[in-house]
Amino acid sequence: MANFQTHLNGGILASAAATLGLHMGGMVQGGQTLPLFALGVIGSLLPDIDSDTSKPVNALFSVLGAGLAFAMTLPLMDCFQPLELTLIWVGVFLCVRYGFFEIFTRFTVHRGIWHSWLGIAAASLATVDIAYWIWEQPPESAWTAGLMVGIGYFTHLFLDEVYSVDLFNSRLKRSFGTALKPFSLDDRWSSLSMLAVVLALAWVAPDARGWVERMDLGTLDPNRLADLFWDQVSSARALVGDWWSRLQRMLPLG
């Protein structure tokens, strides 16, 4: 099983590549790349939400608690007084950080349903619904946010499977096959519950037809993608060259 640092590094690389590809393909604007990158990295850490003994998991629940607290209180700023908003924020944070955490530790097992395709679908669709219904994002932006979480989530499960293969001894470890599985093979009730959650999230999700049409890569001109890529490379080279020139003027090199 890959460790936390490996999952974090893998999430950063996969999220950077995905956001760059979406930006080059004209799917997202420059100002959207950083939030989408952050969502991808968060998604790459989400599968270990079922491990109650890990410090990163405790930190993850703290981040989730703060994020959901802001998501719940920001739309209410015009409806409540500052003290009331503060109490709502604290209440949501404590419920997520300690209430939800306690529920997860009692009813989940590591490498269970959260390490599965159903886990990917649940996390992605939940992101879509939160972005659309709570953050009031357009459907296309909401589905793109869900895609980024799904990419990060898949990266985590893929790394777990890769680290389950001992290349030097040419053998498979006992953990092989416990991450990238369609559903939990050991707990059918967890699988059925997660399937119900996925169906409910999909039912209330916004219409994805416009987003799917834009995501049809077959309609993109390869020459245009190549031009966009080299434009990005040229811009990066110009930025580095300008930085180097300023550095030379500040610190003249013998």
N, C-alpha and C positions, 0 to 999 in steps of 0.2 A: 504494500500500500504506500502510495506517495505521501510525503510529509507535508506539513502546512506550507513551508517555504516553496516547495516544488509546485504545489497547487496555486500559490500566489503568483509565482513566476509564469507558470503556464497560462493562468488567467489573464495576466498582463499582456503576454505576447498574442494570445488569441483575440483578445478584445481590441488591441491596437490594430491587428491585421483586419478585423471585421469592420471597425469604424473607418479605417482608411479605405477599404473596399467600398463601403456604402457611400462615403463622401466622393470618391472618384466616380462612382456610378451615378452620381446626382441624386441619390436617395435622401441624403441629409445635408443640411447646411453646416458651415464651419462652426457656428455657435452651438450646434447640437452634439458635436463630436465628443466633447469632454464628459457631459452627463451620460451619454451612451457608453463611453469607455468605462466609466465608473460602474454602471449597471452590469457590464460584462464581467468586471473583476468581482463584484459582489456575487454574481451568479456562480462564479467558479469556486466560491467558498460555501455556498448554500448546502450542498449535499451532506456536509458534516454537521448539519444542524441536529442530527440524531445522536451525536456523541456528547454525552453530558460530562465527560471527564477532561475535556480539552479546554485550555485557556482561550484559544482563538474562538471557540464556540461561545464561551461566556461573553467575549468581546463582541461577537457577531450579534447576539441577542441584545446587547446594549445599543449597538448601532441600529438594529431593526426597531428597537423600542423608540429611540430618538427620531428615526426617520418617520415611523408611523405617527408619532406624536405631532411632528410638524405637519404631516400630511392631513391630519385630522383637524388641527387648530387653525392653520392658515386660511382655509375657506371660511372660517367662522369669525374672522377678525372684525367684521362689520356688525356682528350680531351680539358680541359679548364684551364686557369690560376686561381690561388687562388682567386683573386679579382672577377673574373667572376663567380666562384663557389659560392662565398659568396653572390653575388647578386642573383643568382638562388635560393640559400637556403632561403634567406630573402623573395624573391618573392613568393615561394611556401608556406612558413609559413604564410605570410600575407593573401594569397588567401584562405587558409584553415581556419585560425583562425578568420578572419573577413568576407571574402567573402562567404565561405560555411556556416558559422554560420548564417549570415544574411539570406541566402536562406532557411536554415532549419527553422528559426524562422517565416518566412513568409508563408511557404508552408506546414508545418507540425503541427499537434496537438498532445498533449500528450495522450498516450495510443492509438495512431492511428496505422498506418501500421507498425511502427517499433516495436510495441508490438504484434507480430504475428509470425506464422511459416514462412511466407515469409521473415520477417525480419531476422530470424535465417539463412535461406538459403542464403540471400543476403550477410550478414556479413561473413558467412563461405566461400562462393565461392569467394568473393572479397579477402579474406585473401589467399586463394589457388592461385589465379591469381597473386597477388602481390608477394607472395613467389616464384612462379615459373618464372614469366616473368621479374620481376624487381630485386629480390634478387638472381635469378638464382639457386634456390634450386632444387634438384631432385623431380620428381613427388610425390614419397612417402612422402618425407619430407614436401612438400607443402600441401598435403592432410591431413597430421597429424596436421599441423599448423591450417588448416581450422577446423579440428575436435575440437581442443582445444578452438578456439573462439566460435564454436557452443555450446560446453558444457557450457562454461561460460555464453553465451547468454541465453540458456535454463534455467540455474539456476536462473538468474534474473527474467525471466517471471514466473517461478514456485514459487518463493518466493512472487511475487506480488499476485498470486492467493491464496497462503496459507494465506497471511495477509488479504485477502478479506473475509475470513471466521471467524466470531465471535463465537468462541467455547463456551464462557461462556453464551452468550445469545442465542446460538443455532440458529443463523440466518446468512444469506448471505448479505454482504454489497453491495451497488450499483455498486462498482467497480468489482465485481466478473464476470469473463468471458471476461474481456476487455484486458487481457494479453495473455493468451495461447489460441489464436484463429487462425484459418487458415489464415485469411486475415481481413482487415478492413471492418466491416459490414456497417459503416456509409459513407464511401467514396469509391465508386467503381472505380473512376478514379485513386486514389492512389494505389489501389490494382492492377489494370491492369498495371499501370506504374511499380510497383515493380515486378510484374510477368515478364514483359518484361526485366527488369534489370537482374532478376535471370536467365532467359533463355539465355541472352547474355553472362553472366558470365560463365554459364555452357558450352556454345558453345566454348569459348576460353580456358576453363580449360584443364589441361594436362590429359592424359589417366590415369584413376584410377583403371584399372583392376589389376595391380600388387599389388597396395596398398590394394584393397579389398580382394585379396587372402591372403595376410599376416594378415589382420584383421579378418580372419575367425577363431573365437575363438574355434570352434568345433575341429580344428586340433591341438589345444594346449593340451599337456599332463597335467592334473590336478596335478599329482604328481610333475611334474617339476615346476609348478607355486607355489605349496606349498613349495618346496625346495628353490626356489628363495625368497619367502617371509621370510622364517626363516633365510636364509642367510643375508637378509637385517636387520632383527631384531638382529641377533648375531653381525653383524658389528656395529650397533648402540649401543648395550650394551657394546661392547669392547671399542668404542670411549668414551662413558660416563665414563666407568671404568678408562680408561687412564687419562681422564680429572680430575676425582676425586682424583686419586693418585697424580697427579701433584699439585693439590690444597692442599692436605694434607702435601706435602713436603714444599710447600711455606708458608702455615699457619698451623703449627702443632696444632692439636686439643688436648687439655688437656686430 
